[in-house]
Amino acid sequence: MAKYVRIKKAKNLRFRLISVLYLLFIALSIIQIPIEWFRINPTMTAYLKSTTSREVVILEIKSAMDAVDQIDADFTEALGYDEKNKIYREPNGYSITDNFFIIKKKSNVIFEKLVGLKNYTEKLSAENPKRKEFERLFAGDLQNGLKNNNPILWSEWKFKHVPATVVKTLLAELRLRLILLNGAVELDIKGDKKDKVVLLAYNLDVLKPGDTATFIISNKKETTLQISKMGSEVNEYKWKGDTLYFIPKTTGQYEVKFDSKGIVDKLNITVIPAEFEDDKKETLQTFFIGRKATLRFKNILKADKVLCSCAESNSISQTAGKIEFTPNVSGWCAFQINGASGEPLLFDSIYVQDLPTPQIVVSGASGNKLSENRLIQSKSISISAIHPDMTNFNYDVASVNYTLIGANRETKSVQGAKIDLNGIDIAKLKYLLINEVDIKTTVKKINLKEPVLIEIIKS
């Protein structure tokens, strides 16, 4: 029996490729988690933990809550906390999560208590409110292992590849569900939180016209709101319950002021100009001199004037959410859309490439070969110039310098794009050599001196 197994080089490379693709898949999966979720997770966790309930009288609920608290504390210790910077050691990583919950099976401590709680509710009648509430609150858990007492399925569904800060939120959310099951939820306001009008505010870091900043208010009935810009009040917001959605229509510095019985919370918000949207129809959008192009934007409601550094004003048209223009200058091109008061609502730039050199095309030729019979019928050869990226752009052939080889060896020039073969003995014609082509465009003149040789074949 052979001592070693030899893997062919091709298979070895394939195994490596599969490994790289797997790592890429994991990386892309992490990228799909919105960065805003990471940012607000610590705040959400603290908010979820601020709830308490009346005294727990059902032993199974108390055991489950204690298990969640214990695992939360153990996970925090395993995760590590940087006291200097006030952050966790690996807040967005999941290696510690997988090691703690999947490999070491710490999640089984919680799972066993949830199974005990499930068994308790199953002994109640089908119409019992507590049983119905459990089935509603833990429907996802029941579908993913809890119903069939499968700790591996539940643990992987709940914690596998989950970033550490998200795990902290999941544990707080699980504890909140247990409190809801117990009943009589109250908000536990501690320390200086009792002086806070705004309990939660997010999406304030980078705000653009049409974006939404969200505020959760402690008591809307007792709170007055004032939003101003440069000393003038604005009403660019809407309420939904105790949640305020601030949706600015323009750029600049806003002040949002909440007043609840003399307790005032003020927030200054800077709204910056928006940018163009990526065109989802194209993997890479390119811009060329002379080619009409389209740029798209959203959430700009009061656009008044478009400024552009690479196109004449008469070549720019604006409709709702769209700008069409024809650039006439190459290089970086700046765009700015101003509002009625002159404030910039959008600022962005694109790169305009120079007019691409076209390819010379001989009508009827295929693979640089042209049929003799076609020439006998048409008595002419038509020349054109095209480029695959410049559809609907006109490369006008002004003149052609050519040589007919076989019939004679004389080099001639013709104005326009058609070579007249009247008076030429086509049967003796062997090759057409295009020496030089002059092209006119709306942007510039192009002189092509790259020879093109076309063979005349019998057919």
N, C-alpha and C positions, 0 to 999 in steps of 0.2 A: 504494500500500500504506500502511495506517495506521502512523503512527510509534509509537503507544502502543496497548496492549491494556487496555481498561477492564474491571475486575473489578466485578461487581455487589456492592452492599453486603452482600447476604445471603451470597454466596459468601465474601467477605472475612471476615465474622464467623465463618463455618463453618471457614475455614482457621485462624483464631485459636483457636477452640474446640478443634480437633484438636491444635494445638500445646500448649495448656494441658493437655489430657488426656494427651498424651505425657509431659510433664514430671511430671504427677501419677503416671503409671504408674511412671516411674523412681524417684520418691520413695518410693512404696509398696513397690517392689522392695527398696530399701535397708532400709526399716523391717522387712522380713521376716527380715533377718539378725539372729539373737539377739544382744543387746548383750553377753551373757556370752562369745560367741565373740570379739568385739573385745577383751575384757578379758584373756582367757587366751592370745591369739595370741602376744604377745612371749615368754611363758614357754614355750609349745609350740615356738616357733621355736628358742629356745636349747636346749631339751631334744633336739630332733631333730638339731641341729648337734653335740651332744655325742657323737655316735657316730663311730667310726672303723672301719677294716677293715685287714686284712692288706695287704701291698704289692700294688698294682694291676699285674697283668701283661698284661692285655688292653688294647691301645692304644686301641681304640674306647671302652671304659669310661672310661679315663683322660681322653681328649679330651672326652667328654661331661661328666664331673665338673668339669674345668677351665672348660668353657664356662658351666656353671651358676654356679660361683664368680665368674667374671668378670662375668656379667650381674647377679648378686646385688650385687656391689660397685658396678657402674655404676648400678643402680636406686637403691641407698641414697644415692649421691651426688646423683642427680636428685631424689630425694624430699626430701632435706635433713634435717638432724638438729639439734634445738634442744639444745645442750649444757647450757644453764642448767636447763631443765625436764626434760631426759633423755627427750624424746619426739620423734617424727617431726613434720615440719611439717604434714602432712595425713594423719594415720594412718588415718582412716576415709573419705577421699575416693578417687575413682577417676579423676579427670581426668589426673593424672600417669601412672597406670597405662596408660590408653588411649593417651596421647601417646607413651609410651615403647615399649610393646609392639606396639600396633596401627598407629599412624601412622608412627612411625620404624622399625617392623619389627625391633626389637632381639631379639624372640623367635626370629627366623630363625637366630640364631647357635646357640641350643640345639637348634632343630629339625634343622638340618643335621647336627649331631653325633649326634642320636638316629636319623636316617635311616641314617647310617654304621653305627651300632650294630645297627640292624635288618638292614641288608644283611649284616653279619658273621654274625649268628645264622641268617639264612636259608641261608647256605652250609653250616651244620652239618646233620647228619642230623635227621630228624623226632623221633627218640628221644633226641637229645642232651639231657642235663639242663639245660645252660646255655640252650639254645634254649627249652625248656619253661618255664624260670624267667623268661626275658625276656617270653614271651607272657603269662605270668600277672601279672607285675609291671606290665607296660605295656599291659594289655588295654584300658583306657579310652583311652589315647593312640592305640592302633592303630585303635580304632573311630571316632576323631574326627580323622582326617587323616593320621596317621603311616603307616598301611598303604598309602594311596594317594598318599603324598608330597605332601599338600596343606597347605602351611604356613599359609595364611589360615584354613582351617577349624580347625586345631589351635590357632593363636594366639588366635582369638576364643573357642573353647571353654575355653581355659585361663585367659585373662587379661582378656577384655572385661568392663568394668564391675565389676572386682573391687577392693575396698578395699585400700589399700596394705599394711596390716598382714597381711591375708590372703595377699597376694602373697608377702610374706617367708616365710610359713609354707609356701606351695605350693612355693617354690624349695627350702626346706630339706627338704621331703618328697620332692621329686624327687631331690635329692642322696642322701637316705637309700635310695631304691629302687635307685640305682646302686651304693651300698655293699652292699646286700643281694644284688644281682646278682653283685658281685665275691666276696662271701662273707666269713665270719668277722667278724661284727659285734661290736664291743666298746664299752663305755661309757667315754667319755673324761672322767673326772672331774678338773676342774682347780681350782686355787685352794682356796677354803674349801668347795667342794662336797663334798670328801671327808669333811667333818665333818657333813654333812647326812644325817639319817635320812629326812626327807621330801623326795622329789625334786620333787613337784608337788602343790599343793593348790588347789582352786578351788571356787567357789560358796559362799564364806564371808561375803560382804559383807552380804547380807540373807537370813537363815535363819529359817524359820518352822516350826512343828510339822509333821512329815511331809515336809519338804524333805530333800534329800540333799546332804551335803558329801562331796567325794571327795578322798582322799589316795593318792598313789602312793609306796610305800615302797621304799627302796633294797635292803633285804634283810630280808624278813619273818621268816626262820628265826632271825635273830639279834636280832629286835626284840620287846620286850614293850610292851603297850599298856595304858593306864589312862585311862578316861574318867570324870570325876566331876562332880557338881553339888552345890554347897554342902557339900562334904566327903564326900559319899556316892557310891560307885561305881555306875555305870549300865552296862547292856549294850545300849544302843540303837544297835547297829552290826552290820555283817556284812562278812566278808572274801570276796574273789574274787581268788585268786592273790595278787599283791603290792599289790592295790588295796583300800583300806578305804572303806566307805560308812557314814558317820555319819548316822543318821536320828533326830533328836530327837523325842520324843513330847510334850514340854511346853516351856514358855518358861523363860527365865532364863539364868544365866551358867554355861557349861560349860567345863571344862578338859580338853583332849586332850593326853596325855603319851606320847611315844614314847621308849623307852630301848634303845639298841643298843650293848652293851658299854661302858657309861659315857657314851656320847654321847647327850645328851638334847635332844629338840625338844619345846617346849611351845607350845600354841596355845590362846588364850582365845576362845571363840565365844559371842556373844550371840544367843539365839533370841528373836525378838519375836512378839507375837500375830499370828495369821493374820487374813485378811479374808474376806468373803463372795465367792463365785464369781459371775461374770456369768451371767445366765440367757440361754443361747444361743437360746432359743425366741423371745425378745423383743428387738427392736432397741433399745428404750428401756423399761426397767422403771419403772413409776410406782406410787406408793403413795397411797391415799386413806383418810381417816378412815372407819371402818366397813366397809371392804372387806377380806375375808380375803386375806392375802398369804403368799408363800412365799420364803424365803431359803435358799440352798444353800451348803454349805461342804464341804471335803474334808480328809483327813489328820488329823482330830482324833479320836483313838482313845479318850480317857478323859474325854469331856465329862460334867460333873456337874450344873451349874446354869446357867440362862440368865437374865441380867438385861437388862431392857428399860425404857426411859424413856417409852415411848409406848403401852404395852398392859398390861392387867391380867394377872397371872400365870395366872389361870384361862383366859385366851384364847390362851395360848402352849403349843404342843405341839412336842416335839422327837423326831425319829427319826434314824436313821443318815444323816448328811450333809444334814439338812433341818430347818428351823424353820418352823412355820406359826403365824401370829399375826394378830390383828385390832386395828389401831391405833385409839386413841380420842382422841389428841391430835395436832394438826398441828404442823409445824415439824421441826427436826432431832431425830432419834431415835437414841439410842446403844444399841448392843447389846454385851453382853459374855458370853462363855461361859467359865466357870471349870472347872478340874479338881477332882479329889477333894480336893486339898490347898488349894484356894482360889486357885491361881495362874491368871492369865488366859491362856486358850488362844487366844481370838479376841476382837478388838476392832474394831468398825466402826460406821459410822453411815449412816443413810438420811434422805431428806427426805420427810415425809408431808404431802400436800396436803390442804387443807380439802375438805369434802364438796362435790362439784360440783353446780351447780344443774341440776335435771332439765328435760326438755322435756315439755310437755303434749301428750298424744296422745288424739284422739277416735276411739273404736273404729269401724271401718268407713269412716273418712274417708280420702280420697286427694287430695293437692294442695289441702288445705283445702276440699274439696267432699264433700258427703254425699248419698247417694241418698234421695229421698223414699220410694220403695218400701220400702227397708230400715227406715225409721222407722215406716211403717205396720205392718210386720210385728212389729217388736220393741217398739213403744210406749215406747221409752226410749233414752237416749243414755248410754254409759259413758265415763267420763273416767279416764285413767291418767297416771302420770308415770314417765319412764324416762331413763336416761343411758347412752350407748353404752359408757362405760368402767366402768360399775358393774353388770355382769352378776351376777345372783343377789343383788342388793341390793334391799331393799324400800322403795320410796317409797310410803307409804300416803296416799292422798288422803282427807283428813278432811272437807273441805267445799268446795263450789263455789258461787261467786256468778256468775249468768248472766242473760242477757236473750234472750228469744225475739222476734225481729223479724219482723213480718208477721201473726202470729196475734194478738199484742198487744204492748205495749211495756213490759210490767211486768218489773222486775228482781227476781229471786228468789234465795234461797240454799237449798241443800240439804245435809244432813249425809250424808257418804259420797261415793261416786264415781259415782252413777247419777242422771240427770235423768229423772223420770217424766213421760211425755207423755200419760198418760190424761187425757181431758177437753180436750185441745188439738186444734184443727182443723189437722191437719198439712198439709192441702192449701193453706192460706194461709201456711204458714211459709216465710219467705224466707232468713233467716239465724239462726244461733246465735252469740251473742257471749258468750264466757267472759271475765268481768271480773277474777276473782280466784280463786285456788286455795290452800287451806291444806293443807300436807303434813306428815305426821309420819314421823320416822325414829327409829332406835335411837340416833342421835347428837344430833339437834336438830330443831326445828320450822322449816319453810320456808314463807314467804308469797310467792306469785307474783302480781304485779299487772300483768304484761305481758298486754294484751288479745289474745285469739285469736278470729279471725272465721272461721266456717265457713259456706259457702254451701250451701243446700239446693237440689238440682237435680232436675228431672224425669227419670225414666228408665224 
